């Protein structure tokens, strides 16, 4: 419970910096992906990016739906 509160406070305090940072990280991953010769590494990086983005979006939506009820 305490960890969740700390994470929530950290997110609320730094939200305006975290979102652009995550977008920049996605662009960097895409840049590395398209410069990579090994196609398996490219797909692995893309999959990790999709999973991370999916988890982040799910958490944001889940937390947002709890606030409205």
Secondary structure, 3 states (H helix, E strand, C coil): CHHHHHHHHHHHHHHHHHHHHHHHHHHHHHHHHHHCCCHHHHHHHHHHHHHHHHHHHHHHHHHHHHHHC
